[in-house]
Amino acid sequence: MKAQVQKSKRLARRKFSVRKKVKGTNERPRVSVARSLQHISCQLIDDEAGITIFGLSTQSVSFKEAYKGGGAGNISASKLLGELIAKGAVEKGLTSVVFDRNGLRYHGRIKALADSMREHGLKL
């Protein structure tokens, strides 16, 4: 139990250190990423107005229609989610965003998501 408390404190410290440097605006919103063992979700957030501009997850209907793979907690699902997020942002007239990894390490599914968003027209 003690190890779990220390782990959550480390995550909170990393999350805070990232968030104090990353702010989203109307022209350049923040892309916040949340990851669990089975799913991943993204939101485009305008911190100045305090609103979510656009959001998707692997549990969304539009994602499930497009994804025909196995589970939603793998790299291929993250790549497709990045593509859908980028297309949705471009439809809303956004070309540049700030990436908030939310204290998570830039590795695996998080890296695949960011790379996919770059490939499909977003500047991170």
C-alpha positions in Angstrom: 0.0 0.0 0.0 2.8 2.4 0.8 4.3 1.9 -2.7 1.0 2.8 -4.3 0.9 6.1 -2.3 4.4 7.0 -3.4 3.6 6.2 -7.0 0.5 8.5 -7.0 2.6 11.2 -5.4 5.2 10.9 -8.2 2.5 11.1 -10.8 1.0 14.1 -9.2 4.4 15.8 -9.1 5.0 15.1 -12.8 1.5 16.3 -13.7 1.9 19.5 -11.8 5.4 20.2 -13.4 3.9 19.8 -16.9 0.8 21.8 -16.2 2.6 24.9 -14.9 4.3 25.2 -18.2 1.4 24.3 -20.6 -1.5 26.7 -21.1 -4.2 26.4 -23.8 -5.6 29.4 -25.6 -8.4 29.8 -28.2 -5.9 29.9 -31.1 -3.7 27.2 -29.6 -5.7 24.9 -27.3 -4.2 22.3 -24.9 -4.5 18.6 -25.9 -5.0 16.8 -22.6 -4.4 13.0 -22.7 -5.8 10.5 -20.2 -4.8 6.9 -20.3 -6.1 3.8 -18.6 -5.1 0.2 -19.1 -8.0 -0.4 -21.6 -8.7 3.1 -23.0 -7.3 6.4 -24.0 -9.0 9.8 -24.3 -8.1 13.3 -25.6 -9.6 16.7 -25.2 -8.9 20.0 -26.8 -9.2 22.6 -24.0 -9.2 26.4 -24.0 -7.9 27.3 -20.6 -8.6 31.0 -20.9 -12.3 30.5 -21.4 -12.4 27.3 -19.4 -14.1 25.2 -22.0 -13.5 21.9 -23.9 -13.5 22.6 -27.6 -13.5 19.0 -28.8 -12.9 15.6 -27.3 -12.8 11.9 -28.2 -11.9 8.6 -26.6 -11.7 5.0 -27.5 -15.2 4.6 -26.0 -16.7 7.2 -28.4 -19.2 6.0 -31.0 -17.3 7.6 -33.9 -14.1 5.8 -32.8 -15.8 2.4 -32.5 -17.3 2.8 -36.0 -13.8 3.5 -37.5 -11.8 1.0 -35.4 -12.0 -2.6 -36.5 -9.0 -3.9 -34.5 -8.9 -5.9 -31.3 -8.8 -4.1 -27.9 -8.8 -0.3 -27.6 -5.8 -0.2 -25.3 -3.1 -0.7 -27.9 -0.9 1.5 -30.1 -3.0 1.0 -33.3 -6.0 2.4 -31.4 -3.9 5.3 -30.2 -2.8 6.1 -33.8 -6.4 6.1 -35.0 -7.6 8.3 -32.1 -4.8 10.7 -33.0 -6.0 10.8 -36.6 -9.6 11.5 -35.6 -8.6 14.2 -33.1 -6.4 15.9 -35.8 -9.3 15.8 -38.3 -11.7 17.2 -35.8 -9.3 20.0 -34.8 -8.7 20.9 -38.5 -12.5 21.0 -39.1 -12.8 23.5 -36.3 -10.0 25.6 -37.9 -7.2 24.7 -35.5 -3.7 23.9 -36.8 -1.5 24.3 -33.8 -2.0 22.8 -30.3 -0.1 22.4 -27.0 0.4 18.8 -25.9 -0.3 18.0 -22.3 0.8 14.4 -21.5 -0.8 14.8 -18.1 2.2 13.5 -16.1 2.4 10.3 -18.3 5.7 9.3 -19.9 6.1 10.2 -23.5 6.3 6.6 -24.6 4.2 3.9 -26.2 0.6 4.9 -26.7 1.1 8.5 -25.8 3.9 8.9 -28.3 1.9 7.0 -31.0 -1.0 9.4 -30.4 1.1 12.5 -30.7 2.9 11.3 -33.8 -0.4 10.5 -35.5 -1.7 13.9 -34.7 1.4 15.4 -36.3 1.1 13.2 -39.4 -2.5 14.4 -39.9 -2.0 18.1 -39.9 -1.6 19.3 -36.3 1.5 21.2 -35.2 2.4 20.1 -31.6 
